Amino acid sequence: GSPDDAGDAVLITGCSSGIGAAAAADLVRHGHTVYATARKPETLQELAEAGCRTLALDVTDEASMSAAVAAVEAEHGAVGALVNNAGYSQSGAVESVSLDDIRRQFETNVFGLVRMSQLVLPGMRKAGRGRIVNIGSMGGKLTFPGGGIYHATKYAVEAISDAMRFEVQGFGVQVILIEPGLITTEFASAATSSMSGLDDGGPYGHFNNAVADTMDSIYRGPVAKVLGGDPDDVAATIRKAVTADKPRPRYTVTASAKLAI
Ligand code: NDP
């Protein structure tokens, strides 16, 4: 069977809001078996009412990750598709972000994605099929002042996805990378406010405010008309990645891509 067989389970990380929540709602509406997960499972009430199974899953916690994967495997043999979506943006000048904050950023955006992939792959290899859908970013290809740390994690997601795609394709497992542009979610509000939260008196104070203003205007201004999108656009692309007979290796999600389709 193909991954859109009703019995195949889709496991999604970071479903408390934004893209993860939209993807879970979209897939369950289209008849898929969806495991919506979040580190605070009480945030998943609405998705549960919509028919999603819900599980606690923190991508920085080994026990929580392996328990979630084991729970899906106990019911379905293997995870049919893993959507590595959980992530956040740590902004600030490279000089001013602490190594602890940088470690936390990589822990979630990179190590969490890698560890989840490692945990689902043995089951997928045994099943002879499966899909790993990684939520990267257009910020995995370009960067700007104040974005170095977050973008480094998304550049890493590009490299890991491209390498893993070739490693696992012989086992019937496909790796698909999705690169959203500017998507209006909690992420956008955090990205436009966190820069100005840095110490204005510090050496990059002027700069950080300028970046915050720029972020604000790109999420709300004319650039968003080309690079923007909403969580439902990404959700529709995730569904394509999970269900298409021959999914593309990567999909960009922007308003202009939508126009092109
Ligand atoms: P949201 O902030 O709305 O959602 C992020 C999700 O990640 C939340 O559910 C959050 O949960 C979860 N999360 C954070 N840390 C962890 C963790 N340790 N374990 C499990 N879940 C965690 O933002 P988006 O929906 O926009 O972000 C989803 C993905 O899309 C991210 O990978 C982001 O980098 C990417 N992206 C977003 C873009 C945008 O413009 N919005 C553009 C390009 C990529 P909690 O509520 O518990 O914090």
Residues whose N, C-alpha, C, O or C-beta is under 5 A from the ligand:
A	BS01	NDP	G14 C15 S16 S17 G18 I19 G20 R39 K40 L57 D58 V59 T60 N85 A86 G87 Y88 T108 I135 G136 S137 M138 P180 G181 L182 I183 T185 E186 F187 A188
